[in-house]
């Protein structure tokens, strides 16, 4: 739809870019300017009145009206009147006034009467940067059924939205189910329309038909149906002449590594590049590639000597890859991609792109996302979910308090005696006056005095990767912040204790719980809290699937702008609810043909 310069200026002032966004700027309230012949006390209404007298009191203006439509005298009161108001009320003139009418013992009064010129309809009141009369004219001009249908909206949604802007009857204070459904639909329709426009398609450098089955047959275990589903998706991506853009989301321990290795296998004889956020993770992935993949692999970190990478088929590394000369690759993969900056991800893609052609691009994440988010994300990137794990973890989860400390100590001693390891997660590194929990600095002396082989690390620790490696080999207890949430595999770790657990999101708690029992040992997760009761933690304890946890997390907190990242606060959606509105996502995607 073409906008005039004046209309564009108004859009700018309102901070919006489209007609659909204007449609979403629904009125905050309404004023009924229709003239009635019956007076309804306690309700704002219009009077068609002649001014009989005006009296100026010290702090108010007293006006006597004769309301012709009610055949009744009404006393008007304006508190702290401005000088110009004196001219608005001249004795003998007949005008229309609007205000709240109250009656006591046959005497009726109207507080703060407002002179109006237009009557006969319901006027919408908007909270916006435009004056209300200007905003009313602007919406009347642009929000027509024809325009909304032209934007792609369905007729029933367009009708419902128009009823909100231009009602025939005074709407209820609360939005009706139909109102709410239309607003949720419109909000998501607007968002997904923008997302699909953002998706860009590039020709790929390499298109190939591949088969992963010969490789899968040689594995010492069977792939799960969901692993196979994700691999099939990628196989299908590789066969197209459009560069893949796919996100593979799997729970902790769901076997994403096998999907990564299958992708590298299917891309042969062309090269694959994989970037991981830490040296530890890159090393683990390299070890897995050595074990399960018969291709020439190389590990690139800051400490790796410069070698000619074009000799290798599978190049695995940290962000150190960004500073090497990389050969042309058929697929670029990024693990835990949210831990890299956008600039770093773009740099990697640019390094391996040739002219207009791009490599296939796969990103992997161990942070399960709500199903609704996955459905929304798929408007601009393809999504594969791995919701099950190859084997069932046996982890007991429990909420504990101060009174359980003695029992906890016995458990820790017993686990260490069996050569198992324990992780203690504290909320802060240094003491805080605000927080009622000990910090690492305050707690470490107790553990170091009473136990041997205690290791300590946190986010700001430059040596954290080395500490984790040393702990893996020789440690009994690791004291840390949530820095261990993603990353190193600790085969002997059986117990995690999370101090001040109520302060963390459920997804973070689940990531921490996922660090234990990686090799099938019996695991324990203790959530320590000073709160007498926490329904949220109790529900977490009963839930083991990461995708169910992600949905639980939504129910207990504002969705945040989930598409920008999971740490955002405040939702960009005012009406749409990630936790409840999966059906609406399906409806909108169906209508948009995505």
Secondary structure, DSSP 8 states (H G I E B T S, - for coil): ----HHHHHHHHHHT--SHHHHHHS--SEEEE----SS--TTEEEEEEEEEEEEEE-SSEEEEEEEETTTTEEEEEEEES--TTHHHH--TT-EEEEEEEEEEETTEEEEEEEEEES--SSEEEE--SSS-HHHHHHHHHHH--HHHHHHTT--HHHHHHHHHHHS-SS---SS--HHHHHHHHHHHHHHHHHHHHHH----BBS-------HHHHHHSSS---HHHHHHHHHHHHHHTSSB--EEEEEE-TTS-HHHHHHHHHHHHTTS-EEEE-SSHHHHHHHHHHHHHH--S-EEEE-TTS----GGG-SEEEESGGGGGS-----SEEEEESGGGS-HHHHHHHHHHT-BTTBB-EEEEEESS---HHHHHHHTTTSEEEEE-S-SS---EEEEEE-GGGHHHHHHHHHHHHHTT-EEEEE-S-SS--SS-SS--HHHHHHHHHHH-SSEEE--TT-TTHHHHHHHHHHH-SEEEE-GGGSSS---TTEEEEEEETGGGS-HHHHHHHHTTS-TTS--EEEEEE-SSS--HHHHHHHH---HHHHHHHHHHHS----TTT-TT--S-S-SS--TTT-HHHHHHHHHHHT-
